[in-house]
Amino acid sequence: MQSTHIVKEGTYGGLDVFGPTLEFLIVPEEADGAYWSMRGTIPPGVSVPLHSHPDMESFCLVSGAVQVMSQREGKFEWLDVRPGEFVHVPSTARHSWGNTSSEPAVQLITTSPKLGRFFQEVGRPVTPGTPLLPPTPDDLQHFMRVAAKYNYWLGSPAENAAIGIGLT
């Protein structure tokens, strides 16, 4: 029998997704197909490249400051997000994130269990107190293969550069 429970910080561990980190608050296997939640942290100066996926996502910024890239009527626009503000990303909407503050940006994120499984496949386990390592070429190739398997679109280096994100 399932019961209401509290998920303490670190219960499900964390994942490094090449700079930003994710901590599951519900594991995808526990989500009963309805929704999935995580805490996402974007370090200062770090961006999440331009992408889209069939899954909706909703974000509530807890601390820090970020910008979210929104595509409207064929044009891209950076929108400022402050703590307490909520961002909804519809399915297939092209979007990106950038932490423009000097502190980590922490978000509570709700999406589909499918996106949770994607992050389980591409994320690298985080060990508290250990610095995050840059992705290897093999890590990036694995990420691209898994993204294709899930039917996720990834912006090219030129598309990212056009909105101010450099990919190295």
C-alpha positions as CSV (number, residue, x, y, z in Angstrom):
1,M,0.0,0.0,0.0
2,Q,1.3,3.4,-0.9
3,S,1.3,6.2,1.6
4,T,2.0,9.9,1.8
5,H,5.6,10.5,2.6
6,I,8.2,13.2,2.9
7,V,11.2,13.1,0.4
8,K,14.2,14.4,2.2
9,E,17.0,16.1,0.3
10,G,19.3,13.6,-1.2
11,T,16.9,10.7,-1.0
12,Y,17.1,9.8,-4.7
13,G,20.6,11.2,-5.3
14,G,21.5,13.8,-7.9
15,L,22.4,13.8,-11.6
16,D,24.8,16.1,-13.5
17,V,23.4,17.0,-16.9
18,F,26.7,18.7,-18.1
19,G,26.5,21.6,-15.6
20,P,23.0,21.8,-14.4
21,T,22.1,19.2,-11.7
22,L,18.8,17.5,-11.0
23,E,17.5,15.8,-7.9
24,F,14.5,13.6,-8.2
25,L,11.7,14.3,-5.8
26,I,9.6,11.5,-7.4
27,V,11.3,8.7,-9.3
28,P,9.8,8.1,-12.7
29,E,8.9,4.5,-11.6
30,E,6.8,5.9,-8.7
31,A,5.0,8.5,-10.8
32,D,2.0,6.3,-11.9
33,G,2.2,7.9,-15.4
34,A,0.8,11.2,-14.1
35,Y,3.6,13.6,-13.5
36,W,7.2,13.7,-12.2
37,S,9.0,16.2,-10.0
38,M,12.6,17.2,-9.5
39,R,14.7,20.1,-8.1
40,G,17.0,21.6,-10.8
41,T,20.0,23.7,-10.1
42,I,21.8,25.8,-12.7
43,P,25.2,27.2,-11.6
44,P,26.0,30.8,-12.1
45,G,26.9,31.6,-15.8
46,V,25.6,28.2,-17.0
47,S,23.1,27.8,-19.8
48,V,20.9,24.9,-20.9
49,P,21.1,24.9,-24.8
50,L,18.2,25.3,-27.1
51,H,16.0,22.2,-27.3
52,S,12.4,20.9,-27.4
53,H,10.6,17.7,-26.5
54,P,7.0,16.3,-26.7
55,D,6.7,16.6,-22.9
56,M,5.3,19.7,-21.1
57,E,7.4,21.2,-18.3
58,S,6.5,23.6,-15.5
59,F,9.1,25.4,-13.5
60,C,8.9,27.5,-10.3
61,L,12.0,29.5,-9.5
62,V,12.9,29.1,-5.8
63,S,16.1,31.1,-5.7
64,G,18.5,32.9,-8.0
65,A,17.6,34.5,-11.3
66,V,17.4,33.0,-14.7
67,Q,16.4,33.8,-18.2
68,V,14.2,31.5,-20.3
69,M,14.3,31.6,-24.1
70,S,10.8,31.7,-25.6
71,Q,10.0,31.5,-29.3
72,R,7.0,33.6,-30.3
73,E,5.8,34.2,-33.8
74,G,9.1,32.8,-35.2
75,K,11.3,35.1,-33.1
76,F,13.3,34.3,-30.0
77,E,13.1,36.4,-26.9
78,W,14.9,36.1,-23.5
79,L,12.4,36.5,-20.6
80,D,13.7,37.3,-17.1
81,V,12.4,35.0,-14.3
82,R,12.6,35.9,-10.6
83,P,12.1,33.8,-7.5
84,G,8.5,32.8,-7.0
85,E,7.6,33.1,-10.7
86,F,6.3,30.2,-12.6
87,V,7.2,29.2,-16.2
88,H,5.2,26.8,-18.3
89,V,6.7,25.3,-21.4
90,P,4.2,23.7,-23.7
91,S,5.1,20.4,-25.5
92,T,7.4,20.9,-28.5
93,A,8.1,24.6,-27.6
94,R,11.7,25.5,-28.3
95,H,13.3,26.8,-25.2
96,S,16.6,27.4,-23.3
97,W,17.7,28.6,-19.9
98,G,20.5,30.7,-18.7
99,N,21.6,31.6,-15.1
100,T,22.5,35.3,-15.2
101,S,22.9,35.7,-11.5
102,S,26.0,35.2,-9.2
103,E,24.3,32.4,-7.2
104,P,22.9,29.0,-8.2
105,A,19.4,29.2,-9.6
106,V,17.1,26.5,-8.0
107,Q,13.8,25.5,-9.6
108,L,11.1,23.0,-8.8
109,I,10.2,21.2,-12.0
110,T,7.1,19.2,-12.9
111,T,7.0,17.2,-16.1
112,S,6.3,13.7,-17.4
113,P,7.8,10.4,-16.1
114,K,9.1,10.0,-19.7
115,L,11.3,13.0,-19.3
116,G,12.5,11.7,-15.9
117,R,13.6,8.4,-17.6
118,F,15.4,10.5,-20.2
119,F,17.4,12.2,-17.4
120,Q,18.1,8.9,-15.8
121,E,19.7,7.7,-19.0
122,V,21.8,10.8,-19.8
123,G,22.6,12.1,-16.3
124,R,25.8,11.3,-14.5
125,P,25.5,10.5,-10.7
126,V,26.6,13.4,-8.5
127,T,28.8,12.8,-5.4
128,P,28.3,15.6,-2.9
129,G,31.5,17.6,-2.4
130,T,33.1,16.3,-5.7
131,P,33.5,18.8,-8.5
132,L,31.5,18.2,-11.7
133,L,33.6,17.1,-14.6
134,P,33.1,18.5,-18.2
135,P,31.4,16.0,-20.5
136,T,33.6,13.8,-22.6
137,P,33.0,13.3,-26.4
138,D,31.5,9.9,-25.5
139,D,29.1,11.5,-23.0
140,L,27.9,14.0,-25.6
141,Q,27.4,11.2,-28.2
142,H,25.4,9.2,-25.7
143,F,23.3,12.3,-24.9
144,M,22.6,12.8,-28.6
145,R,21.7,9.1,-29.2
146,V,19.3,9.1,-26.2
147,A,17.7,12.4,-27.2
148,A,17.0,11.0,-30.7
149,K,15.5,7.8,-29.1
150,Y,13.1,10.1,-27.1
151,N,12.3,12.2,-30.2
152,Y,13.9,15.3,-28.6
153,W,15.1,18.2,-30.8
154,L,18.5,19.7,-30.0
155,G,19.5,23.1,-31.4
156,S,22.7,23.1,-33.6
157,P,25.8,25.1,-32.5
158,A,24.8,27.8,-35.0
159,E,21.2,28.0,-33.7
160,N,22.5,28.3,-30.1
161,A,25.1,30.9,-31.1
162,A,22.3,33.0,-32.7
163,I,20.6,33.3,-29.3
164,G,23.9,33.9,-27.4
165,I,24.8,30.4,-26.2
166,G,28.2,29.1,-27.1
167,L,28.6,25.3,-27.3
168,T,32.1,24.0,-26.8
